[in-house]
Amino acid sequence: MAHRIGAKVGQHITLETRQGPQQLRVAATATAYVVGGMVIYMEGETARRLMNVGRRSTSTSVNTAPGALADVGAKLKTLCESHGLMLQSFADLRKRIDELTKA
């Protein structure tokens, strides 16, 4: 995220938290191939305090029969939206990686 908004290591970014806007120092940067690169890595206790993030972060893969893909995708999207979760298809991830690695 720092790279996308032009922030350098040592600079501060403003992050909207459950306690209102907070200034956070960029300690390091990394390349992330999810969520369009808009990722923040944060110490656990700080993340819980500022962002109400639970103790675990998981990734789950779902496989379905090709004919059921649209129906399953729609149901997963509704489920994820109602629980504040991110849904990304493998096709979207692959497309993003392909875009990033084109010469």
C-alpha positions as CSV (number, residue, x, y, z in Angstrom):
1,M,0.0,0.0,0.0
2,A,2.8,2.4,0.8
3,H,4.2,2.1,-2.7
4,R,0.8,2.7,-4.3
5,I,0.3,5.9,-2.3
6,G,3.9,7.1,-2.7
7,A,4.9,6.7,1.0
8,K,8.5,5.7,1.8
9,V,10.0,3.7,4.7
10,G,10.1,6.0,7.7
11,Q,7.2,8.2,6.5
12,H,3.7,8.2,8.0
13,I,0.4,7.2,6.4
14,T,-3.0,8.0,7.7
15,L,-5.2,4.9,8.2
16,E,-8.9,5.0,9.0
17,T,-9.4,2.9,12.1
18,R,-12.2,2.1,14.4
19,Q,-10.8,4.8,16.6
20,G,-10.7,7.4,13.8
21,P,-7.8,8.4,11.6
22,Q,-4.4,7.2,12.9
23,Q,-0.9,8.1,11.8
24,L,1.2,5.0,11.3
25,R,4.9,4.9,10.4
26,V,5.9,2.8,7.4
27,A,8.5,0.4,8.8
28,A,9.1,-1.6,5.6
29,T,7.5,-2.5,2.3
30,A,6.8,-5.8,0.6
31,T,5.3,-6.9,-2.7
32,A,1.8,-8.3,-2.4
33,Y,-0.2,-10.0,-5.2
34,V,-3.6,-9.8,-3.6
35,V,-6.1,-7.0,-3.2
36,G,-4.5,-5.1,-5.9
37,G,-1.4,-4.6,-3.7
38,M,-3.4,-2.7,-1.1
39,V,-2.1,-4.7,1.9
40,I,-0.9,-3.6,5.3
41,Y,1.1,-5.9,7.5
42,M,0.7,-4.9,11.1
43,E,1.8,-6.2,14.5
44,G,-1.0,-8.4,15.9
45,E,-2.0,-6.5,19.0
46,T,-1.9,-3.2,17.1
47,A,-4.1,-4.7,14.4
48,R,-6.6,-5.9,17.0
49,R,-6.7,-2.6,18.8
50,L,-6.9,-0.3,15.7
51,M,-8.7,-2.5,13.1
52,N,-10.7,-5.0,15.3
53,V,-8.9,-7.8,13.5
54,G,-9.3,-11.2,15.0
55,R,-6.4,-13.4,16.1
56,R,-6.3,-15.4,12.9
57,S,-6.2,-14.7,9.2
58,T,-7.0,-17.5,6.8
59,S,-7.2,-18.2,3.2
60,T,-9.6,-20.8,1.8
61,S,-9.8,-22.3,-1.6
62,V,-13.1,-23.5,-3.0
63,N,-13.4,-25.8,-6.0
64,T,-16.6,-26.4,-7.8
65,A,-18.0,-28.0,-10.9
66,P,-17.7,-25.7,-13.9
67,G,-21.5,-25.6,-14.3
68,A,-22.0,-24.4,-10.7
69,L,-19.3,-21.7,-10.8
70,A,-21.6,-18.7,-11.2
71,D,-24.1,-19.8,-8.6
72,V,-21.4,-20.7,-6.0
73,G,-19.5,-17.4,-6.8
74,A,-22.7,-15.4,-6.2
75,K,-23.4,-17.1,-2.9
76,L,-19.8,-16.7,-1.7
77,K,-19.8,-13.1,-2.6
78,T,-23.0,-12.5,-0.5
79,L,-21.5,-14.5,2.4
80,C,-18.2,-12.6,2.2
81,E,-19.8,-9.2,2.0
82,S,-22.0,-9.9,5.0
83,H,-19.0,-10.9,7.1
84,G,-16.5,-8.3,6.0
85,L,-14.4,-10.8,4.1
86,M,-12.5,-10.5,0.9
87,L,-13.3,-12.8,-2.0
88,Q,-10.9,-13.2,-4.9
89,S,-11.3,-15.7,-7.7
90,F,-8.2,-17.6,-8.9
91,A,-8.9,-16.2,-12.3
92,D,-8.6,-12.6,-10.9
93,L,-5.4,-13.5,-9.0
94,R,-3.9,-15.1,-12.1
95,K,-4.8,-12.0,-14.2
96,R,-3.2,-9.7,-11.7
97,I,0.0,-11.7,-11.5
98,D,0.1,-11.8,-15.3
99,E,-0.3,-8.0,-15.5
100,L,2.5,-7.6,-13.0
101,T,4.9,-9.9,-14.7
102,K,4.5,-8.8,-18.3
103,A,7.7,-7.3,-19.7
